[in-house]
Amino acid sequence: MKKWNLSNKYVGWGITAFIVLSAVLGVYYLMFHGSILIANVKRVFNILMPIMFGLVIAYLLAPVMDYFEIRLMIPLCEKIRIKKGRKRDGFVRIFCIIITLTLFFTLLYALFRMIISQIVPSVTAIINNYDVYVDNFTKWLNKILEDNPTLRDNTMNLVNKYSEEIDNWINVTVLPKMSDILKVVSLSVLGIIKVAWNLIIGIIISVYVMVNKEKFSGQFKKIIYATNDLNSANIIINNVRFTHKTFGGFIGGKVLDSIVIGLLCFIGITIMQTPYAALISVIIGVTNVIPFFGPYLGAIPSAFLIFIVDPMHPLNVVYFAIFILILQQFDGNILGPYILGDSTGLSGFWVIFSITFFGGLWGVLGMIIGVPLFAVIYAAIKSIIEVKLKKKSLPTNSDLYTYVCAIDEKGMHTYTPERKQNSKVKTVYQFGQNFITDSTEQISGDYMTKTTTAPVNGGKTKKNQVKPKKQEDKSTGETAEKRQEA
């Protein structure tokens, strides 16, 4: 059978026409039947949800399992002289997985127990004492505004108005629609049961993934090398390793950091006898997962809650704010760098940018994963730019380009910023032009830049002034002063 000659122009035209037609049909389908495609994609995601849960759980628990395996079990086996082999490695792996899952379920149990025993009563108490808190807030306003009756009356009218609206919303809207609320709660319970079932299946899948993680890694690399040339495959493998290091180091470190901060917060505000210590600690710990903005997102509602509970003692809020400030300084300067290190390599500006951008796209999830995701994108763009610069035999250090005005075969041509120039010495960038001079100024430089030195003491130059390296052409008859004014 005769093979097709891909270099034949007719074959090339046919392939091009097929690709163009496929693209047109694809755009048409997306424009007029995109909802069907989105529905099918969501259905596939729902079917694969247990597997996705399993992969995520395995990815998060694998570092813990590796720690127990590499730092504890393997040294212990070597110490008691258990012969290295397939059986020993398999036993060690299963034992470490059991320890990791036990620790995982213990943390989940402790979390739910705290939620049920501490947080739920706190929320219930806030709801039950709503009227008391409103009265306390009203008394505080009366005391603050007693010297300004007009402002006090207007403020009290606003407070009474919104208090009545909240009461009407509860009595008129919420209570008569309890049946609808029960239906929603029932559906939510069914959804929770479905999520719990997917989580159970995911945990089982995660065990298989952690047992065979080296095998899956080898299969993935084999596919990459089989479908790409060696150079491209090496680049893909290195990029995946960098992505894993960035995501794994940041997410795992940030979760551990937030747990420690939540525990420290609970200990501190318990000693300070702050109300609802468990609820506030959970808020501080959970929001701390969000970089940069997290501490503020958690501290503001917590401070407001403390103030509402006892507005007659506003210093409690001040003490709490000072404690949170000290805690966040400890986290940002000591604990965070110790746990996370330089896992992203991003400056403060890019951290804020990534949180703002991905938070706007995906909400809270985007604020959490936005920093490591943008770190990967930033590193990819940086790598591409550096490769292109090296092909042109140009340096990759950004600092060397700060004051560059042109690059040619002679090298880099730089200029002096205007704020750093002497008031009597001005450097002007004029690419490809000849410099014209007259008796009123001295000129030095090349065809990229020129330095003009104003005369001193009636046209007599100082001894330390730069002598002109080259007298420029005057054939045009145009003075440098007129050309500069133009």
N, C-alpha and C positions, 0 to 999 in steps of 0.2 A: 504494500500500500504506500502510495506516494505521500510524503509529509508536506505540510503547507510551508511555504517559504514566507516567513514573517516579514522579510525585507521587501517583498513584492508590494508595489504601491497599491494594487487593487485590494490585497488582503488588508493593508493598513487602512484604506478607506472604509472597508467593510467593518472592521473593528471599531473605528472611530464613529461610524454611523450607528452601530449597535449601542455604544456607550452613550452617545447623545440621546438616542431614542429612549433608552432606559432611564436616563436622568430626567427627561421630559415627563415620562409616565410616572416616575417617582414623585416629582414635584406636583403633578396633577392629583395623584392619590393623596398626598399630604394636605393639599389645599381643600379638597372636597370630601375626603374620607379619613381625615386625621383623627377624628374622635374614635373611630373603630380601631385604628392602630393603637391609640393610647389605651383604650379599654383592653385590648389583647395584651399589651405590654404589662398593664397592671395585673391582669389575670396570671400571667407568667410569673410575675414577682410574688404574688400571693402563694402560688404553688411552690415556689422555691424559697419561701420565707424560712422554713425550718433549716434548710441548708445554709442560708445566709446567717441565721442565728448561730448555727454551729461553727461556721468559719470565723465569725466575729469573736465568739467565746474562746475558740481555740487560739486565735491570734492574741487575745488579751491574756490568756492564762499560760501560754507557752513560755514566756520569760520566767514566770514563777516556777513552772515545772523544770526548766533548764537550770534555775538556781539550785533547787533541791538536788537535781541529778548531778550537776557538775561540781558544786561546792560541798555537798554533804555525802550523798550515797556512793558515788564512785571513789572518793578518797577513803570512805569507810570500808568499802569492799577491798580496796588495795591494802588497807591497814590490817584487816583480818585475813588477808591472803586468799581471797576468793578468786579463782582462776578466771581471767578475762575470756569471754566468749559470747556466743549469740544468746545462750540461755540466761547468762548473768545480765547482759544488757537489756533483754526483754523483761526480766523480773524487776530490774531497777527502774525501767521506764514505767511499768504498770504501778509500781509502788509510789513513785513520784506523782503520777497522775492522781492516784487515790488521795495522797496528801494534799495536792493542789485543790481538788474538788471539795475535800473536807473543809479546807480553809475558805473556799469560795462560798459554800453553803453556810458555814458559820457566820461569815460576814453578812450574808443575806438575812439570816435569822436574827442577828443582832440589830440590823437595820430595821426590819419589820417590827421587831419587838419594841424598839425605841419609838417607832412611828405610832404603834398601837398604844403603848403605855405612857408616852410623854406628849407626842405631837397632837394626837387626836384629842386628848383632854384639854390641851392648850387652845386648840382651835374652838372646841366646844365652849370653853370658858370665855373666850373672846366674844362669841356670838351671844351667849347668855348674859354677859355683862355689858352688852352694847349700850343700854340705857344709862348705866352707871358711868361709862366712859364719856358719853355725851354730856351728862350732867357735870362731870369733872372738867371737861373742856369748856363748858359754858361758864362755870365759876372762874376758871382761869382767865377767860376773856373779859369777864366783868371786872376782875381785879386789875388786869392790865390796862383796860380802857376806861377806868372810872373817872379819869381826869378829862376825858373827851366824850361827853354824853352822845353827841350826834353820831360819831363813828361807832360808838358802842351799840347804839340802837340799830344802825344799819347792819352791823356785823351780826348781832343777835337775830335780826330778821332773816338774814341769809342762813344762819345755822338752823333756826326753827323751820324754815322753808324746806331745806334739804333733809332734815330729820323727818319731817312729815312725809316727804316724797318717798323716803326709804321705807317708812312704816306702811304707807299705802301700797308700795310695790310688794312688800311681804304679804300684807293682808288681802290685797285685791288680785294680785297677779300670781304670786307663788302658791299660796294655800289653795285657791280654787282649782289650780291646775296640777294638783298633786298626782292625779291619775296619769297625766301626761309625763310628769316627772318620773313616776314609777316605771312607765314604759321605757323612758330613756335610760333609767338606771338598770332596768332589766337587760336592755340591749347592750349597755356598757358591761354588765356582768358577763353576758355571753361573749362579748369581745375580749374581756379579760381572760375568760376561760380558754378562748381560742389562742390568745397570745401565750397563756401558760402552757397549753398543749404544744404549741410550736417551740416554746422554750425547752420543754422536756425533750422533744425530739432533737432540738439543736444541741443540747448537752450530750446526748448519746452520739450524735455525729461528731461533736468536738473531741470526744474520746478517741474515735477512729482517726481523726485528723492528727491529733497529738501523737498517737502511737506510730503513725506512718508518715510523719512530717518530712523526714529525710527522703523517703521514697517519692512523695509528691513533688518535693523540690527537684529531685533528679529527673523526674518525668517532664516537669515544666522546662527545665534547661535543655533536655534532649529535643523537645519540640522546637524550642527557639533556635537551636543550632541546626536543626534539620530544615527549617523553613527560611533561614536567612544566611547571608554570607558571614564569614567569621568576624569581620570587623563590626558589622551591624549587630550581630548576636552578642558580641562582647559589650557593645554600648548598651544594649537592652538589659543585659544581666546587671551591669554596673548601675544603671538607672533604677532598676527594681531594688537592688540592695540599698541604694541611697534613700529611696522612698520608704522602704521598710525601716531603715534606721531613723529617719526623720519622724515618721508617724508613730512607730513603736516607742521611741524614746520620749516623744513629746506627750502622747496620750497617756501612756502608762505612768510617766513621771508626774504629769499634772494631776492624775487621779490620786496617786499616793500623796502628793503635796496637799491636795484639798482635804483628804482624810485627816492628815496631821493638823492642818489649820483648823478644821472643824472641832477636833478634840481639844486643842489648845484653847479655842474660843469657849468651848463648853466649860472647861476648868476655870478660865479666867472670869467669865461672867457669873458663874456659880459662886465663886469667892466674893464677887462684888454684889451678890444677891440681886441680880438683875431678873426681872420677871420673864417667864417663858424662856428659860435658858436653853432648853433642848430645841425648841422651835427655831430660835434665833441662830443657834449653832448650826443647825441643818441648813438654814438659808445661807449663812456665811460660807459653809463648806461647799455647798452645791454651786453657788454662783462663783466661787473661786476657781472653778474649772475654766471659766471664760477668762482669757488673758486680758490684762490691762483694765478693762471695764468691770470685770467681775466683782472685785472688792467694793466698788461704789454701788453696783446694782444690789448687792446684798446688804450693805450697811445702811443705805437710805431708808428702805421700808422697815428695817429693824429698829432704827432710831425713832422713826415715826410711831411704831408700835409701843416702844418704851414711853414715849412722851404722852400718847393717848391714855395709857394705863394710869399714869400719875403725872398730870400736867402741872400740879402744884409744886413739884420738885424737878424743875428743868435741868438741874445740875446732873441728874442721872443720865440724861442724854449726852451731856458734855463728857462725863466720865467714860461712857460707852464709846463715844467717838474717839477720845484719846486712846483708849485701849485698842480699838480696831486699827487706828493709825499706826500704833506701835507694832501691832501684830502683822500688819501688811508690810511695814518696813522690814521686819524680821523675815517675812516670807520673800520679799523682793530682793533683799541684799544677802541673805544667808541661806535660808532653807531652799528657796527656788533654785538659785545657781548650783547648790550642792546636789540636788536631786536631778535637775534638768540639764545642767551644764549649758553649753551652747548648741542645743539640739536643733535649732532652726537656722541660726546664722543671720537672722534678719535684724535690721535696725528698728528703732522705736517707731519711725514713720511708717515703715512697711507693715509692722505689726498692727498699728491702728488702721491702716488702709485695708488690710486683709480682713480684720474683724468687721469693719464697716461694710465692706463690699459683700462678703459671703454671708454676713448676718442679715443684710437686706435681701439676699437671694433665698436663703434657707432658714432664716430665723435663728433660734438658739443653737440648733445643730451646726449651722454655718459659722456661728461665733466660736464654737468649740473646735471644729476641724479646719476653720479657715486659715489659721496661722501655719500649721504643718503643710496644708495643701498649697498655699501660696509659696511656702519655702521651697517645695518641689518645683513649682512653675518658675520661680525666680532662679533656682539653680540650673534648670534646663536652658532658660534664655541666656544666662551667664555663660554656660558651657558653649552654646552655639556661637555667641559673640566672640569668645576667646579663640575658638577654632578658626573663625574667619580672620581675626586679627593676626594669628600666627601664620596663616597662609600668605598674608601680606607683609610678613616680617615686621610687624608693629608690636609695641609692648602692650601687655594686658593690664598693667597697673593704672587704675583710674586717676590716681593723683598726678600722673605725668601728663594728662590731657587737660588739666584745669586751666592753664593759660596758653593753650595752643591756638594759634590763629591760622596756621597753614602747615601742611606736610608735603614735601616734594622729595626729589631724589637726594637733596642735600641733608634731609632730616627734618626734625620738628622745628618750627619757628614759633617762638613764644612772645608774649607781650607783657608789659607791666600794667597791672590794673590802675585805673585813674586815681583811686583813693591812695595808692602807694607811690604815686609819681610826685616828683618835686614840682612845686608851683611854676618853676621857670623851665622845667624840662617836660616836654610832652611827647608821648609815643603814639603814633598814628599807624593803623593798619591799612595799607593800600596795595592790594595784591596786583602785581603785574604792571605797576605804573612807575615811570621815572620821576625822581624827585627834583623839583626845581627850587633853586635857592637864590637869595639876593644877599646884600650886605647886612641885612638886619637880623640874620639868624645863622646859627651853625647847624649842620646836618650830619648825622652819622647813621649807619644802618645799611640794609641791603634792599633788594627790590620788594621784599615782603613787608618790612616795617621801616619807619624812619623816626629818628629822635631829633626834635628841634630844641635848641637851647637859646633862650632869649638873651640879648646882650645885657651887660651890666656896666654901669658907670660910663654911659655915653658911648656904648659900642665896644668898649674894651672888655674882653672876656677875662674871667678869672683863670688863675693858673691851673686849678683842678678841673676845669671844664673839659669835656670830651672833645678832642680834635676831630675834625671831619675826616672820615676814612676815604671818602671819594667825593670829588666835586661833580655835581650833576650837570646835565646838559641844560644850557640856557637858550637853545635855538628856538624854542617856541615863543620866547618873549614874555611868557606869563610868569609872574612872581609867585613864590610859594604862599605868600600871604593872601593874594587874590584867589589862588587855587584852593586854599584852605577855607576861605570865606565862602567860595562857591560850593 
